[in-house]
């Protein structure tokens, strides 16, 4: 019985370790290290940029780090005057000069959770905007990806959505936002996975094992 429980625990742990959750929420869903981009002021970049905290930004030309105003068409306007937990001051904006553009963040050490507050340009009267959100492994391969279509008020200011990933183990080495003209602020990373789901499940197996042992001794 004990060997069966150990085998079940191993299978459960393996299953949980590969589980991932895509995040699309009005605000950040986890706490961690936050990169605000406020120390930059209109820096146009197309290469690697050290953001501190072991995070490097890489981008397709033409990206502005430390932007303070950006027109999002039917999705409103972002300004440098925002002061919320998700959008505070300067931000990253894109004006890609290639058919497919990406803003990427690479991490010196893997993280289990990553996300950012974003919005995307939407043509007036249109609803077909779409951006791809990607998590990468240590070799640059895609771990998870999904598409999101931000849709906010045309007369709104500094609105958006928090997008990202939460995984049961720290195996995310890169985070990418792809396609269209978009804005990004408050990149948030957390290295340590939340233990609740795995711990509770394994604890349940432990209780089952204890009950089985007591039954045998009885």
N, C-alpha and C positions, 0 to 999 in steps of 0.2 A: 504493500500500500504506500509506504514511504517513497519508494522509487518512482511509483506512478505519480505521486504528488510533486516530486522534484522535477520529473519530466514535464508535467503540466505547467509548473512554475517557469521552467526554462522556455517553453513554447509561448507562454503568455508574455514573458519579458521580451522575447524576440518580436512578438507581434506588436507590443506597445512601443518598442523602440523605433519602429518604422512608421508609426502613425503620425500623420501631420494634419494640421488644421489650417485652412486658408482663412485669412482675416479680412473682412470687409465690414467696417464699423464706423459710426459717427465720430468716435474718438479712440485714442489708444486703449488697448485692452490688456496691457501688461506694463509693468514698471521696468526701467532699465537705464542704461546710459543714453542720453539724448544729445544729438548733434544739431545745433540750431542754425548754423551758417551765418550767425550774426557778426562774426569776426571778419567776414569778407564783404567787399563793397564793389559790386559790378565787375568781378573778375571773369573774363572770358577765357574759357579753357577747352582744350580738346585732348589733353593728355592726362597723366596721373597727377593727383592732387592729394597731399597728406592732410587729412581732416583731424588727426589726433585720435587718441583712444584705440590705436591699431587699425584705423579705418582709412582706406584709400578710395578716392573717387576717380573713376575713369569714365570718359564720355566721348560720344561721337560729336564732331563739330556741328553745331556751335552752341555751347552751353554757358550760361551765366551763373556764377556762384556769388551770392550776395545781391541778388536782384531785389528791387524795392517797389516795382509796379509791373503788372502783367495783365493784359487784356485776354480774357478767356471766352470772348464772344457771348454766346447764349448761356454760358455758365458764370457770368459775372466778372468780377475784377479782384485780383489779389494786390494788396498793398504792403508796404513795409511798416505800417502802423498797427498791425494786428498784435494783440497781446492775450493769447489764449494758451492753454496747456499744449495744444497741437500746432499752432501757427503763431510764431512770436518773432516779429521783426523781419529781417532779411531771409531770403529763401533761394532755391535753385530754380531756374527756368530754362526751357529748351527752345531752340530755334534751329532745328536740324537742317543741314544742307545736303543730306544724303537721303535716299528713299526710305531707309530703315535706320532709325536712331535709337540709341540706348544711353541711359544714365545708369552706371553700375557702381556698386560699392563692394569692395573686397575687404575681408577681415583677416588680420594676422593670426587670430585665434578663432576657432569655430564658435558659433552661437546657436542657441536653440530657438530663439525668437527674434524676429526682425520685422520692422514695419516703418511706415512713414505716412505723413499726412499729405495728400495729393489732390490735384484737380487737373482737368484737361480742357483745352480749347474745344468748344463745340460751335459749329456753324449756326448762324441764326436760322431758326425754324427747323433745324435738323436734330436727330437723336441717334445718329449712327456712329458717334465717336467711340473709340475703344482703345484701351491700353493693356499691354501684357505685363503681368507681374511674375517675376521668376526668382526662385531660390536655386543656388548652385552649390555643388559639392566641391571638395578640395581639388578636383581635376578639371573644374569648369563645366562639368556635365549638369544638366538640369535635374534637380531633385523634385521640384514641384513647380507648377505654373498654373495661372488662371487669367482670364480676361475680365476687366471691369470697365464699366461705362459711367463715369461720374456725370451726374445730372443735378445741377444746382440752379438757384434762381438767377435769371438774366440780370436783375438789378441788385444782386447780392454782392457783398464784399467779404473776401477772405473765407469763403465756404469751401468745403471739400469732404474727403472721406479718408479714413485711416485704412491702409491696406498692408498686408504682410503675411507672415507665416509663424505658426508655433509648432515646434516638433518636440517629441518626447526625449530626444537626445540632441546634444550640441554637435550638429554635423553640417551646419550652413556656413559656407565659406564666402558666399557672394550673394548679392541681392541686386536685381535689375528691374528697371522700369523702361518699357519699350513702346515706341511708336507715338506719333503725333506731337503736338506742342503741349507741354504740360508743365506743372509747377510742383515742387517738392519741398517739404519743410519737416523739421523735427524728426530726423531719422533716429529710430529707437532700437537698441539692441540689448539682448539679455543672454548671458552665456550659460546660465544654469537653468535646466528645465524644471518646471514646476513638478514636485514629486507626488502630488496628491493621487492622481489616477493610478500610477504604477504601484505606489505604496499601499493604497487601499486594496488593490487587487491581490497583491502578494500577501498582504496581511490576511485576506480572506482564505487563501490557500493554507496559510499557517494555522489558522483556527481549525480548518477542516482536518489537517494532519493531527492536531492535538486531540480532536474528538475521536478520530480513528484509533489513536493509541490508547485512549481511555477505554474504548469499547473492547479492545483486545485484552487489556489487563482485567476488565470486568468479567 
